[in-house]
Amino acid sequence: MTDNKHTNYLSSSLIREHLDIEPIQIITYRTTGSTNDEARRLLKEGAKGTILIAADEQTAGRGRKGHSFFSPSSGLYYTLVLHPQDEQSAIARMTIAAAVSLYEAVRSCTGISCDIKWVNDLYLNGKKTAGILCEAPRDSKGRLLGIITGIGINIYTESFPDDIKQTAGSLNCPDLDKNLLAARLTERLISWADRLHDPALIAAYKEHSFLLGREVSFEQNGQFISGIAADINDEGNLIVEADRTYVLSSGEVSLRSWESPDE
């Protein structure tokens, strides 16, 4: 087996060779601050059309709620810029589409089936392997500039900072071609972005979600609440049955046990 750890770099031309869609703008970096920040900059400068931005390494990767995202060269850091017609639907559903697209792309390239953790993470063997950050920047008049879908994937990362080393993991695939993965992810994202109201999207998201049927906990109004993750509705909200029915649109949900709900 060839060790590609030092040769598996991203290339716009190689990604384009793998793509089976109409040509799009592709920008790759060995190192950048944040692919989402780069996308935001391009949109504010008037960029149009679909844009794929990918980096081998980030120095200022971002997660949800302003958290940093550890981004060494052993991962893929990816952003796709889209300009959907139904912007409100896109803002609400692109995270769902991104999670399903990432699941499908990883499985296509590696044969590995990950689990989706509502609302924006992919897990493998009980550890976070990828995260998703969707953003919708607007201009000074409040007009939507585009939908930014950012994804960070730990491909073969072995060492993590102390604050996340107990919860972070990777695909453990040092031979995985980053360019192929970026291409497959782009194809799936564009396909689902054109079908955000297709019932198959939520069905796929629910099928690969590992929270359903399990005991979870979350914080609401300063109170920690435990209950059973009962369902994910058509809008992508998590339904939790506790002292009453809770409909969660965002926020951090913790799994109380990694045991199967059937065990």
N, C-alpha and C positions, 0 to 999 in steps of 0.2 A: 504494500500500500504506500503510495507516494505521500510524503508529508508536505501539505500545501500551506502550512501555517505562515510562511514568509513569502509566498508567491501568489496567494489567492486574493489579488487586489481587484477592486472594482474598476470597470472600464465602460465608458459610455458605448463604445463600439461593440463590446462583447454583450452587454445587456441588449442592445438593439438586435444583434444576431439571434438572440433567443426569443425575442418578442414576436408573437403572431397576431399583431394588431396594426392599425394604421400608425404611421410614424408620429412620435411625440418628442418633445424636447427632453433631453436627458443630460443631467449635470452630475458628475461624480467628483469626490474629493478623497484624498488619502486621509486628511484631517480637516475638520471644520469645527466651529463652535457648536452649532446646533443646526441640523437640517431644517427643522421647523422655523427657526429664526431666519435662515437664508430664504426660505419660501416666503415668509412674511415680508422680507425686504424686497424681493422681486415683485410681489403683488403691489406693494406701495409705490414701486417705480413704474407700474402700469403693465406688468407682464400679463399676457393672455394665453389661453389654451391650456392643455394638460401638460404639466411639468413634473418630471420625476427627478428628485434630488436624493443622492445616496452617498454615504461616507463610510470609510473603513473604521474611522475613529472620531469621537466627538470630545471636545474639551469642556463643553458647557451644555451637555445633554439635559433635557428637562422632562419631568414627569408631571402628573396631575398635581394641582394645588401647590405649584411652585417647587415641588421636590426635585432634587437633582436625579439624573439617570446615569449610572455608571456605564461608561461607553469606551472600553478599551478596543484595541484592534482585532480582537477575537470575536467581534460581533458584526452585525449589519445594522446601519442606522439610516432610515429610509423615510422619505416624505413624498407624498403624491398630492399635487394641487389639481383640483377639479373646479369646474364652474357649472354646477347643476342649475337647471331651470327652476325646479321646485326647492328653493333654498331652505325653507323651514323644515321640510321633510329631511333634507340632506343633513342639516345640523343635528337633528334628533337621531337619525338612523345611521350615520356614517361610522360611528364607533362599532355598532352591531355588524355592519358590513365589513369593517376592517378585521374584526375578530374572526368572522367566518372565512374571509379571504386568506388570512394568515394561517388558520388551521389547514385550509385546503392546499395552500402553497407548500407548507412544510411537509404535509403528507405526500404531496406529489413528488417533491424533491428527495425526500429521505425515507418515506414509508412509515415515519413516526406519527402516531396519533396523540396529539396533545389534548389538554382539557382547557375549556374556556372558563375563566372565573369572572363572573359578572362584576364590573361591566366591561373592563378594558385590559385584562391580562390573559396571557397564555401560560399554563402550568404544565410541567412534566415531572412525574414522580414526586408530586407534592411540593415542588419548588417553582417560583416564578421564573419563567424562561424568556418572556417577551412582554412588553408593555405598549400601549396605544395611547396617543394623545391627539385628539381632533380639535382643531381651532377654526374660528370663523372671523378673521379680521375684517374690519370695516374702515371706510374712509372717513374723512372729517364730517361728511354729511350723513353718516350712518348707513351708507350703501355697502352691501356685502362685496368684498373683493374676490372671494373664493373660499373654498373649503380646503383646509390643510389637514391631511391625515398623516400623522407621524407614527412610526413604528420602530422600536428598538428590539433586536433579537440577539440573545446570547448564543452564539453558534458553538464555540468551543472554549468559552471562558472557564478557567479552573480556579482562579483565586478572586475573591470578592472582599470589599472593605468589611471591617468588623461589624458595622451596623446592619449589614444585609446578608452576611455570609451564612446565616442559619436559614434564610428564606429564599435566597436566589440560587438559580441553577442554570443549566445550559442544555442545548441539544446534544452536546458532546459529539459533534460531527466536524472534525478538523478538515476533512476532505470535501465538505460541501462547497459547491461552486456558488459564491455570493452573487455572481452575475445572473446565474440561472434562477436562484431564489428571488432576486429582485424582479426579474422578468415575469416569473409565474405569479408573484404577488401583485404586480401591476395589472396583469391580465384579469386576475380574479376581482381586484378592486374595481376596475373599470366596468366589468361585467355586472357586478352587484350594484354599482352606483347607478346604472341604468334601470335597475329593477328594485328600487328601495321599498316598494309596496308589495312586492311579490311575497305571498305567504310562505314560500319556500325559504326565504331569508330567515325569518324568525324560527321556522321549524328547524333549520340547520343549526342555528344558534342554541336553541334549547336542547337539541340532540347531543351537542358536544359540551354542554355546560355541566360541571360537576357539582354545582351547588344544590340543584333541585332534589328535594326529598331529604336534605340534610339539615341539621341544626346549625343555625348561624347566629351571630350577634352583630349589632350595629348601634351607633349612638345617634340619638335624636333629641334635640333640645336639652343637651347636657345629661341625658339619661341613657344608660346602656340597656338594651332590650334584646332578649333572646327569643328565637322562634324557629319555625320550620320554613325553609325556602320552598314555597308551594308551586310557584309558576313564574313565567316571564310572559307579560302580556304583549299585545301586538305593537305597542309603542316601545318595547324593550325595557319596561319597568319591572323590577323584581317584586313579586308578591310574597310577603312574609306573614305567616299566621302565628300570632302570639296571643296576648290578651285581647287583641282585636286584629283585624286585617290591615297590614301596612303596605302601601304602594310606594316603593323607593325608586326615585328617578336618578339618583347619583349618590355618591358617598362610599365610604369604606365599609365592606362587609367582611367579617371574619368567620371562618369555618371553625366550629367548635371541636370537630373530630375528623380525622382523615379516614376513619373507617367507612366502608360502604354503608349506605342507608339500609341495605338488605342484610347486613351482618348483625 
